[in-house]
Amino acid sequence: MKTISFKVSDEDARHIRRLARRERLTVSEFLRRRSIGEPSQRMVKKTRCAHTGAEIFAPLPDEPPLTTERVREMLTEFP
């Protein structure tokens, strides 16, 4: 197995470690999944909708909640 190394700022290193810990992954596994595109199963969480009580997908930690307006914006870019 090959080793790849790269430099990041102290702040970026702390952020990467924090994200990896949140997903209960090693830094290596976290970066491998992010760089290769392999989705992390721990990223998808479910929650209850405060308005309907339905079980829904929770927003990702660094993303704002998905709203009707955001969906409309995304669909305007869809072919």
mmCIF file as gemmi writes it, N, C-alpha and C atoms, coordinates in Angstrom:
data_model
loop_
_atom_site.group_PDB
_atom_site.id
_atom_site.type_symbol
_atom_site.label_atom_id
_atom_site.label_alt_id
_atom_site.label_comp_id
_atom_site.label_asym_id
_atom_site.label_entity_id
_atom_site.label_seq_id
_atom_site.pdbx_PDB_ins_code
_atom_site.Cartn_x
_atom_site.Cartn_y
_atom_site.Cartn_z
_atom_site.occupancy
_atom_site.B_iso_or_equiv
_atom_site.pdbx_formal_charge
_atom_site.auth_seq_id
_atom_site.auth_asym_id
_atom_site.pdbx_PDB_model_num
ATOM 1 N N . MET Axp A 1 ? 0.856 -1.167 0 1 0 ? 1 A 1
ATOM 2 C CA . MET Axp A 1 ? 0 0 0 1 0 ? 1 A 1
ATOM 3 C C . MET Axp A 1 ? 0.903 1.232 0 1 0 ? 1 A 1
ATOM 4 N N . LYS Axp A 2 ? 0.57 2.219 -0.809 1 0 ? 2 A 1
ATOM 5 C CA . LYS Axp A 2 ? 1.346 3.449 -0.926 1 0 ? 2 A 1
ATOM 6 C C . LYS Axp A 2 ? 0.932 4.458 0.134 1 0 ? 2 A 1
ATOM 7 N N . THR Axp A 3 ? 1.842 5.347 0.474 1 0 ? 3 A 1
ATOM 8 C CA . THR Axp A 3 ? 1.563 6.443 1.396 1 0 ? 3 A 1
ATOM 9 C C . THR Axp A 3 ? 1.604 7.749 0.62 1 0 ? 3 A 1
ATOM 10 N N . ILE Axp A 4 ? 0.615 8.584 0.836 1 0 ? 4 A 1
ATOM 11 C CA . ILE Axp A 4 ? 0.554 9.913 0.227 1 0 ? 4 A 1
ATOM 12 C C . ILE Axp A 4 ? 0.543 10.922 1.365 1 0 ? 4 A 1
ATOM 13 N N . SER Axp A 5 ? 1.363 11.946 1.263 1 0 ? 5 A 1
ATOM 14 C CA . SER Axp A 5 ? 1.357 12.968 2.302 1 0 ? 5 A 1
ATOM 15 C C . SER Axp A 5 ? 1.213 14.34 1.653 1 0 ? 5 A 1
ATOM 16 N N . PHE Axp A 6 ? 0.668 15.276 2.405 1 0 ? 6 A 1
ATOM 17 C CA . PHE Axp A 6 ? 0.518 16.646 1.932 1 0 ? 6 A 1
ATOM 18 C C . PHE Axp A 6 ? 0.465 17.564 3.133 1 0 ? 6 A 1
ATOM 19 N N . LYS Axp A 7 ? 0.718 18.834 2.882 1 0 ? 7 A 1
ATOM 20 C CA . LYS Axp A 7 ? 0.757 19.804 3.966 1 0 ? 7 A 1
ATOM 21 C C . LYS Axp A 7 ? -0.54 20.59 4.033 1 0 ? 7 A 1
ATOM 22 N N . VAL Axp A 8 ? -0.968 20.857 5.254 1 0 ? 8 A 1
ATOM 23 C CA . VAL Axp A 8 ? -2.143 21.694 5.502 1 0 ? 8 A 1
ATOM 24 C C . VAL Axp A 8 ? -1.816 22.616 6.678 1 0 ? 8 A 1
ATOM 25 N N . SER Axp A 9 ? -2.569 23.675 6.806 1 0 ? 9 A 1
ATOM 26 C CA . SER Axp A 9 ? -2.379 24.58 7.932 1 0 ? 9 A 1
ATOM 27 C C . SER Axp A 9 ? -2.822 23.885 9.22 1 0 ? 9 A 1
ATOM 28 N N . ASP Axp A 10 ? -2.387 24.43 10.349 1 0 ? 10 A 1
ATOM 29 C CA . ASP Axp A 10 ? -2.806 23.87 11.642 1 0 ? 10 A 1
ATOM 30 C C . ASP Axp A 10 ? -4.322 23.893 11.778 1 0 ? 10 A 1
ATOM 31 N N . GLU Axp A 11 ? -4.932 24.975 11.327 1 0 ? 11 A 1
ATOM 32 C CA . GLU Axp A 11 ? -6.394 25.104 11.4 1 0 ? 11 A 1
ATOM 33 C C . GLU Axp A 11 ? -7.086 24.041 10.552 1 0 ? 11 A 1
ATOM 34 N N . ASP Axp A 12 ? -6.59 23.816 9.329 1 0 ? 12 A 1
ATOM 35 C CA . ASP Axp A 12 ? -7.173 22.791 8.462 1 0 ? 12 A 1
ATOM 36 C C . ASP Axp A 12 ? -6.992 21.403 9.059 1 0 ? 12 A 1
ATOM 37 N N . ALA Axp A 13 ? -5.83 21.16 9.654 1 0 ? 13 A 1
ATOM 38 C CA . ALA Axp A 13 ? -5.58 19.852 10.278 1 0 ? 13 A 1
ATOM 39 C C . ALA Axp A 13 ? -6.566 19.599 11.414 1 0 ? 13 A 1
ATOM 40 N N . ARG Axp A 14 ? -6.797 20.614 12.241 1 0 ? 14 A 1
ATOM 41 C CA . ARG Axp A 14 ? -7.769 20.46 13.332 1 0 ? 14 A 1
ATOM 42 C C . ARG Axp A 14 ? -9.167 20.18 12.776 1 0 ? 14 A 1
ATOM 43 N N . HIS Axp A 15 ? -9.522 20.895 11.712 1 0 ? 15 A 1
ATOM 44 C CA . HIS Axp A 15 ? -10.849 20.717 11.11 1 0 ? 15 A 1
ATOM 45 C C . HIS Axp A 15 ? -11.003 19.303 10.54 1 0 ? 15 A 1
ATOM 46 N N . ILE Axp A 16 ? -9.995 18.82 9.84 1 0 ? 16 A 1
ATOM 47 C CA . ILE Axp A 16 ? -10.037 17.464 9.266 1 0 ? 16 A 1
ATOM 48 C C . ILE Axp A 16 ? -10.152 16.428 10.378 1 0 ? 16 A 1
ATOM 49 N N . ARG Axp A 17 ? -9.363 16.584 11.427 1 0 ? 17 A 1
ATOM 50 C CA . ARG Axp A 17 ? -9.433 15.633 12.551 1 0 ? 17 A 1
ATOM 51 C C . ARG Axp A 17 ? -10.801 15.651 13.222 1 0 ? 17 A 1
ATOM 52 N N . ARG Axp A 18 ? -11.364 16.847 13.378 1 0 ? 18 A 1
ATOM 53 C CA . ARG Axp A 18 ? -12.684 16.978 14.008 1 0 ? 18 A 1
ATOM 54 C C . ARG Axp A 18 ? -13.751 16.272 13.162 1 0 ? 18 A 1
ATOM 55 N N . LEU Axp A 19 ? -13.702 16.471 11.842 1 0 ? 19 A 1
ATOM 56 C CA . LEU Axp A 19 ? -14.678 15.814 10.959 1 0 ? 19 A 1
ATOM 57 C C . LEU Axp A 19 ? -14.512 14.298 10.984 1 0 ? 19 A 1
ATOM 58 N N . ALA Axp A 20 ? -13.275 13.831 10.989 1 0 ? 20 A 1
ATOM 59 C CA . ALA Axp A 20 ? -13.024 12.39 11.034 1 0 ? 20 A 1
ATOM 60 C C . ALA Axp A 20 ? -13.541 11.795 12.346 1 0 ? 20 A 1
ATOM 61 N N . ARG Axp A 21 ? -13.276 12.489 13.467 1 0 ? 21 A 1
ATOM 62 C CA . ARG Axp A 21 ? -13.778 12.013 14.766 1 0 ? 21 A 1
ATOM 63 C C . ARG Axp A 21 ? -15.29 11.954 14.775 1 0 ? 21 A 1
ATOM 64 N N . ARG Axp A 22 ? -15.937 12.967 14.196 1 0 ? 22 A 1
ATOM 65 C CA . ARG Axp A 22 ? -17.4 13.017 14.164 1 0 ? 22 A 1
ATOM 66 C C . ARG Axp A 22 ? -17.974 11.79 13.451 1 0 ? 22 A 1
ATOM 67 N N . GLU Axp A 23 ? -17.257 11.325 12.428 1 0 ? 23 A 1
ATOM 68 C CA . GLU Axp A 23 ? -17.722 10.143 11.693 1 0 ? 23 A 1
ATOM 69 C C . GLU Axp A 23 ? -17.133 8.845 12.234 1 0 ? 23 A 1
ATOM 70 N N . ARG Axp A 24 ? -16.365 8.974 13.321 1 0 ? 24 A 1
ATOM 71 C CA . ARG Axp A 24 ? -15.731 7.815 13.955 1 0 ? 24 A 1
ATOM 72 C C . ARG Axp A 24 ? -14.844 7.047 12.984 1 0 ? 24 A 1
ATOM 73 N N . LEU Axp A 25 ? -14.028 7.819 12.259 1 0 ? 25 A 1
ATOM 74 C CA . LEU Axp A 25 ? -13.092 7.254 11.292 1 0 ? 25 A 1
ATOM 75 C C . LEU Axp A 25 ? -11.694 7.749 11.617 1 0 ? 25 A 1
ATOM 76 N N . THR Axp A 26 ? -10.703 6.995 11.168 1 0 ? 26 A 1
ATOM 77 C CA . THR Axp A 26 ? -9.345 7.525 11.237 1 0 ? 26 A 1
ATOM 78 C C . THR Axp A 26 ? -9.236 8.643 10.213 1 0 ? 26 A 1
ATOM 79 N N . VAL Axp A 27 ? -8.236 9.498 10.386 1 0 ? 27 A 1
ATOM 80 C CA . VAL Axp A 27 ? -8.027 10.569 9.416 1 0 ? 27 A 1
ATOM 81 C C . VAL Axp A 27 ? -7.771 9.969 8.039 1 0 ? 27 A 1
ATOM 82 N N . SER Axp A 28 ? -6.988 8.905 7.975 1 0 ? 28 A 1
ATOM 83 C CA . SER Axp A 28 ? -6.699 8.256 6.688 1 0 ? 28 A 1
ATOM 84 C C . SER Axp A 28 ? -7.973 7.765 6.004 1 0 ? 28 A 1
ATOM 85 N N . GLU Axp A 29 ? -8.815 7.067 6.756 1 0 ? 29 A 1
ATOM 86 C CA . GLU Axp A 29 ? -10.048 6.533 6.169 1 0 ? 29 A 1
ATOM 87 C C . GLU Axp A 29 ? -10.989 7.666 5.769 1 0 ? 29 A 1
ATOM 88 N N . PHE Axp A 30 ? -11.074 8.698 6.591 1 0 ? 30 A 1
ATOM 89 C CA . PHE Axp A 30 ? -11.92 9.849 6.28 1 0 ? 30 A 1
ATOM 90 C C . PHE Axp A 30 ? -11.474 10.494 4.964 1 0 ? 30 A 1
ATOM 91 N N . LEU Axp A 31 ? -10.175 10.779 4.835 1 0 ? 31 A 1
ATOM 92 C CA . LEU Axp A 31 ? -9.666 11.41 3.614 1 0 ? 31 A 1
ATOM 93 C C . LEU Axp A 31 ? -9.792 10.487 2.404 1 0 ? 31 A 1
ATOM 94 N N . ARG Axp A 32 ? -9.579 9.195 2.607 1 0 ? 32 A 1
ATOM 95 C CA . ARG Axp A 32 ? -9.72 8.24 1.509 1 0 ? 32 A 1
ATOM 96 C C . ARG Axp A 32 ? -11.15 8.251 0.975 1 0 ? 32 A 1
ATOM 97 N N . ARG Axp A 33 ? -12.124 8.193 1.884 1 0 ? 33 A 1
ATOM 98 C CA . ARG Axp A 33 ? -13.53 8.187 1.448 1 0 ? 33 A 1
ATOM 99 C C . ARG Axp A 33 ? -13.911 9.494 0.77 1 0 ? 33 A 1
ATOM 100 N N . ARG Axp A 34 ? -13.431 10.613 1.303 1 0 ? 34 A 1
ATOM 101 C CA . ARG Axp A 34 ? -13.758 11.911 0.718 1 0 ? 34 A 1
ATOM 102 C C . ARG Axp A 34 ? -13.108 12.097 -0.65 1 0 ? 34 A 1
ATOM 103 N N . SER Axp A 35 ? -11.87 11.653 -0.802 1 0 ? 35 A 1
ATOM 104 C CA . SER Axp A 35 ? -11.161 11.898 -2.058 1 0 ? 35 A 1
ATOM 105 C C . SER Axp A 35 ? -11.6 10.963 -3.173 1 0 ? 35 A 1
ATOM 106 N N . ILE Axp A 36 ? -11.92 9.732 -2.83 1 0 ? 36 A 1
ATOM 107 C CA . ILE Axp A 36 ? -12.32 8.756 -3.844 1 0 ? 36 A 1
ATOM 108 C C . ILE Axp A 36 ? -13.806 8.857 -4.144 1 0 ? 36 A 1
ATOM 109 N N . GLY Axp A 37 ? -14.535 9.471 -3.258 1 0 ? 37 A 1
ATOM 110 C CA . GLY Axp A 37 ? -15.964 9.638 -3.484 1 0 ? 37 A 1
ATOM 111 C C . GLY Axp A 37 ? -16.814 8.56 -2.856 1 0 ? 37 A 1
ATOM 112 N N . GLU Axp A 38 ? -16.202 7.686 -2.094 1 0 ? 38 A 1
ATOM 113 C CA . GLU Axp A 38 ? -16.957 6.642 -1.406 1 0 ? 38 A 1
ATOM 114 C C . GLU Axp A 38 ? -17.767 7.283 -0.287 1 0 ? 38 A 1
ATOM 115 N N . PRO Axp A 39 ? -19.089 7.231 -0.351 1 0 ? 39 A 1
ATOM 116 C CA . PRO Axp A 39 ? -19.889 7.907 0.664 1 0 ? 39 A 1
ATOM 117 C C . PRO Axp A 39 ? -19.754 7.251 2.03 1 0 ? 39 A 1
ATOM 118 N N . SER Axp A 40 ? -19.748 8.058 3.029 1 0 ? 40 A 1
ATOM 119 C CA . SER Axp A 40 ? -19.706 7.56 4.395 1 0 ? 40 A 1
ATOM 120 C C . SER Axp A 40 ? -21.132 7.296 4.859 1 0 ? 40 A 1
ATOM 121 N N . GLN Axp A 41 ? -21.397 6.108 5.327 1 0 ? 41 A 1
ATOM 122 C CA . GLN Axp A 41 ? -22.734 5.766 5.792 1 0 ? 41 A 1
ATOM 123 C C . GLN Axp A 41 ? -23.126 6.581 7.012 1 0 ? 41 A 1
ATOM 124 N N . ARG Axp A 42 ? -22.133 7.057 7.765 1 0 ? 42 A 1
ATOM 125 C CA . ARG Axp A 42 ? -22.436 7.822 8.966 1 0 ? 42 A 1
ATOM 126 C C . ARG Axp A 42 ? -22.859 9.248 8.658 1 0 ? 42 A 1
ATOM 127 N N . MET Axp A 43 ? -22.672 9.696 7.412 1 0 ? 43 A 1
ATOM 128 C CA . MET Axp A 43 ? -23.037 11.063 7.076 1 0 ? 43 A 1
ATOM 129 C C . MET Axp A 43 ? -24.547 11.228 6.96 1 0 ? 43 A 1
ATOM 130 N N . VAL Axp A 44 ? -25.243 10.151 6.608 1 0 ? 44 A 1
ATOM 131 C CA . VAL Axp A 44 ? -26.688 10.243 6.42 1 0 ? 44 A 1
ATOM 132 C C . VAL Axp A 44 ? -27.374 9.876 7.727 1 0 ? 44 A 1
ATOM 133 N N . LYS Axp A 45 ? -28.027 10.848 8.293 1 0 ? 45 A 1
ATOM 134 C CA . LYS Axp A 45 ? -28.763 10.621 9.542 1 0 ? 45 A 1
ATOM 135 C C . LYS Axp A 45 ? -30.225 10.983 9.316 1 0 ? 45 A 1
ATOM 136 N N . LYS Axp A 46 ? -31.079 10.432 10.124 1 0 ? 46 A 1
ATOM 137 C CA . LYS Axp A 46 ? -32.503 10.732 10.02 1 0 ? 46 A 1
ATOM 138 C C . LYS Axp A 46 ? -32.953 11.521 11.232 1 0 ? 46 A 1
ATOM 139 N N . THR Axp A 47 ? -34.005 12.283 11.054 1 0 ? 47 A 1
ATOM 140 C CA . THR Axp A 47 ? -34.568 13.083 12.131 1 0 ? 47 A 1
ATOM 141 C C . THR Axp A 47 ? -36.075 13.166 11.929 1 0 ? 47 A 1
ATOM 142 N N . ARG Axp A 48 ? -36.775 13.739 12.859 1 0 ? 48 A 1
ATOM 143 C CA . ARG Axp A 48 ? -38.225 13.932 12.732 1 0 ? 48 A 1
ATOM 144 C C . ARG Axp A 48 ? -38.512 15.364 12.305 1 0 ? 48 A 1
ATOM 145 N N . CYS Axp A 49 ? -39.401 15.529 11.348 1 0 ? 49 A 1
ATOM 146 C CA . CYS Axp A 49 ? -39.82 16.854 10.903 1 0 ? 49 A 1
ATOM 147 C C . CYS Axp A 49 ? -40.643 17.5 12.015 1 0 ? 49 A 1
ATOM 148 N N . ALA Axp A 50 ? -40.269 18.713 12.366 1 0 ? 50 A 1
ATOM 149 C CA . ALA Axp A 50 ? -40.974 19.414 13.441 1 0 ? 50 A 1
ATOM 150 C C . ALA Axp A 50 ? -42.41 19.766 13.056 1 0 ? 50 A 1
ATOM 151 N N . HIS Axp A 51 ? -42.677 19.882 11.76 1 0 ? 51 A 1
ATOM 152 C CA . HIS Axp A 51 ? -44.006 20.288 11.301 1 0 ? 51 A 1
ATOM 153 C C . HIS Axp A 51 ? -44.947 19.11 11.081 1 0 ? 51 A 1
ATOM 154 N N . THR Axp A 52 ? -44.41 18.014 10.493 1 0 ? 52 A 1
ATOM 155 C CA . THR Axp A 52 ? -45.285 16.89 10.139 1 0 ? 52 A 1
ATOM 156 C C . THR Axp A 52 ? -45.096 15.656 11.011 1 0 ? 52 A 1
ATOM 157 N N . GLY Axp A 53 ? -43.936 15.575 11.692 1 0 ? 53 A 1
ATOM 158 C CA . GLY Axp A 53 ? -43.644 14.389 12.481 1 0 ? 53 A 1
ATOM 159 C C . GLY Axp A 53 ? -43.087 13.247 11.654 1 0 ? 53 A 1
ATOM 160 N N . ALA Axp A 54 ? -42.958 13.454 10.337 1 0 ? 54 A 1
ATOM 161 C CA . ALA Axp A 54 ? -42.432 12.418 9.453 1 0 ? 54 A 1
ATOM 162 C C . ALA Axp A 54 ? -40.929 12.26 9.669 1 0 ? 54 A 1
ATOM 163 N N . GLU Axp A 55 ? -40.433 11.043 9.426 1 0 ? 55 A 1
ATOM 164 C CA . GLU Axp A 55 ? -39 10.807 9.503 1 0 ? 55 A 1
ATOM 165 C C . GLU Axp A 55 ? -38.372 11.291 8.207 1 0 ? 55 A 1
ATOM 166 N N . ILE Axp A 56 ? -37.359 12.143 8.315 1 0 ? 56 A 1
ATOM 167 C CA . ILE Axp A 56 ? -36.715 12.732 7.138 1 0 ? 56 A 1
ATOM 168 C C . ILE Axp A 56 ? -35.206 12.638 7.295 1 0 ? 56 A 1
ATOM 169 N N . PHE Axp A 57 ? -34.467 12.881 6.201 1 0 ? 57 A 1
ATOM 170 C CA . PHE Axp A 57 ? -33.021 12.929 6.262 1 0 ? 57 A 1
ATOM 171 C C . PHE Axp A 57 ? -32.605 14.247 6.888 1 0 ? 57 A 1
ATOM 172 N N . ALA Axp A 58 ? -31.702 14.179 7.833 1 0 ? 58 A 1
ATOM 173 C CA . ALA Axp A 58 ? -31.192 15.387 8.489 1 0 ? 58 A 1
ATOM 174 C C . ALA Axp A 58 ? -30.191 16.067 7.565 1 0 ? 58 A 1
ATOM 175 N N . PRO Axp A 59 ? -30.086 17.389 7.652 1 0 ? 59 A 1
ATOM 176 C CA . PRO Axp A 59 ? -29.08 18.067 6.83 1 0 ? 59 A 1
ATOM 177 C C . PRO Axp A 59 ? -27.679 17.682 7.277 1 0 ? 59 A 1
ATOM 178 N N . LEU Axp A 60 ? -26.728 17.753 6.367 1 0 ? 60 A 1
ATOM 179 C CA . LEU Axp A 60 ? -25.339 17.492 6.713 1 0 ? 60 A 1
ATOM 180 C C . LEU Axp A 60 ? -24.867 18.559 7.691 1 0 ? 60 A 1
ATOM 181 N N . PRO Axp A 61 ? -23.892 18.245 8.536 1 0 ? 61 A 1
ATOM 182 C CA . PRO Axp A 61 ? -23.471 19.189 9.58 1 0 ? 61 A 1
ATOM 183 C C . PRO Axp A 61 ? -23.068 20.569 9.069 1 0 ? 61 A 1
ATOM 184 N N . ASP Axp A 62 ? -22.432 20.64 7.921 1 0 ? 62 A 1
ATOM 185 C CA . ASP Axp A 62 ? -21.938 21.919 7.415 1 0 ? 62 A 1
ATOM 186 C C . ASP Axp A 62 ? -22.863 22.552 6.377 1 0 ? 62 A 1
ATOM 187 N N . GLU Axp A 63 ? -24.046 22.009 6.205 1 0 ? 63 A 1
ATOM 188 C CA . GLU Axp A 63 ? -24.982 22.505 5.199 1 0 ? 63 A 1
ATOM 189 C C . GLU Axp A 63 ? -26.235 23.071 5.861 1 0 ? 63 A 1
ATOM 190 N N . PRO Axp A 64 ? -26.825 24.096 5.257 1 0 ? 64 A 1
ATOM 191 C CA . PRO Axp A 64 ? -28.082 24.615 5.797 1 0 ? 64 A 1
ATOM 192 C C . PRO Axp A 64 ? -29.217 23.635 5.506 1 0 ? 64 A 1
ATOM 193 N N . PRO Axp A 65 ? -30.318 23.733 6.211 1 0 ? 65 A 1
ATOM 194 C CA . PRO Axp A 65 ? -31.452 22.84 5.953 1 0 ? 65 A 1
ATOM 195 C C . PRO Axp A 65 ? -31.958 22.993 4.52 1 0 ? 65 A 1
ATOM 196 N N . LEU Axp A 66 ? -32.451 21.906 3.989 1 0 ? 66 A 1
ATOM 197 C CA . LEU Axp A 66 ? -33.011 21.914 2.641 1 0 ? 66 A 1
ATOM 198 C C . LEU Axp A 66 ? -34.413 22.507 2.699 1 0 ? 66 A 1
ATOM 199 N N . THR Axp A 67 ? -34.638 23.542 1.913 1 0 ? 67 A 1
ATOM 200 C CA . THR Axp A 67 ? -35.938 24.2 1.888 1 0 ? 67 A 1
ATOM 201 C C . THR Axp A 67 ? -36.558 24.062 0.516 1 0 ? 67 A 1
ATOM 202 N N . THR Axp A 68 ? -37.824 24.379 0.41 1 0 ? 68 A 1
ATOM 203 C CA . THR Axp A 68 ? -38.514 24.339 -0.882 1 0 ? 68 A 1
ATOM 204 C C . THR Axp A 68 ? -37.823 25.271 -1.865 1 0 ? 68 A 1
ATOM 205 N N . GLU Axp A 69 ? -37.401 26.438 -1.399 1 0 ? 69 A 1
ATOM 206 C CA . GLU Axp A 69 ? -36.736 27.398 -2.273 1 0 ? 69 A 1
ATOM 207 C C . GLU Axp A 69 ? -35.422 26.844 -2.815 1 0 ? 69 A 1
ATOM 208 N N . ARG Axp A 70 ? -34.652 26.174 -1.955 1 0 ? 70 A 1
ATOM 209 C CA . ARG Axp A 70 ? -33.378 25.593 -2.41 1 0 ? 70 A 1
ATOM 210 C C . ARG Axp A 70 ? -33.613 24.486 -3.416 1 0 ? 70 A 1
ATOM 211 N N . VAL Axp A 71 ? -34.658 23.68 -3.217 1 0 ? 71 A 1
ATOM 212 C CA . VAL Axp A 71 ? -34.974 22.619 -4.174 1 0 ? 71 A 1
ATOM 213 C C . VAL Axp A 71 ? -35.351 23.23 -5.516 1 0 ? 71 A 1
ATOM 214 N N . ARG Axp A 72 ? -36.158 24.269 -5.491 1 0 ? 72 A 1
ATOM 215 C CA . ARG Axp A 72 ? -36.53 24.95 -6.746 1 0 ? 72 A 1
ATOM 216 C C . ARG Axp A 72 ? -35.299 25.472 -7.474 1 0 ? 72 A 1
ATOM 217 N N . GLU Axp A 73 ? -34.375 26.081 -6.722 1 0 ? 73 A 1
ATOM 218 C CA . GLU Axp A 73 ? -33.137 26.59 -7.325 1 0 ? 73 A 1
ATOM 219 C C . GLU Axp A 73 ? -32.341 25.453 -7.977 1 0 ? 73 A 1
ATOM 220 N N . MET Axp A 74 ? -32.243 24.326 -7.286 1 0 ? 74 A 1
ATOM 221 C CA . MET Axp A 74 ? -31.489 23.196 -7.835 1 0 ? 74 A 1
ATOM 222 C C . MET Axp A 74 ? -32.164 22.659 -9.094 1 0 ? 74 A 1
ATOM 223 N N . LEU Axp A 75 ? -33.486 22.623 -9.096 1 0 ? 75 A 1
ATOM 224 C CA . LEU Axp A 75 ? -34.213 22.077 -10.249 1 0 ? 75 A 1
ATOM 225 C C . LEU Axp A 75 ? -34.105 22.984 -11.468 1 0 ? 75 A 1
ATOM 226 N N . THR Axp A 76 ? -33.884 24.28 -11.278 1 0 ? 76 A 1
ATOM 227 C CA . THR Axp A 76 ? -33.735 25.165 -12.428 1 0 ? 76 A 1
ATOM 228 C C . THR Axp A 76 ? -32.46 24.842 -13.185 1 0 ? 76 A 1
ATOM 229 N N . GLU Axp A 77 ? -31.47 24.266 -12.512 1 0 ? 77 A 1
ATOM 230 C CA . GLU Axp A 77 ? -30.216 23.892 -13.158 1 0 ? 77 A 1
ATOM 231 C C . GLU Axp A 77 ? -30.282 22.489 -13.741 1 0 ? 77 A 1
ATOM 232 N N . PHE Axp A 78 ? -31.317 21.747 -13.448 1 0 ? 78 A 1
ATOM 233 C CA . PHE Axp A 78 ? -31.454 20.373 -13.92 1 0 ? 78 A 1
ATOM 234 C C . PHE Axp A 78 ? -31.956 20.389 -15.364 1 0 ? 78 A 1
ATOM 235 N N . PRO Axp A 79 ? -31.354 19.584 -16.229 1 0 ? 79 A 1
ATOM 236 C CA . PRO Axp A 79 ? -31.74 19.612 -17.661 1 0 ? 79 A 1
ATOM 237 C C . PRO Axp A 79 ? -33.177 19.28 -17.932 1 0 ? 79 A 1
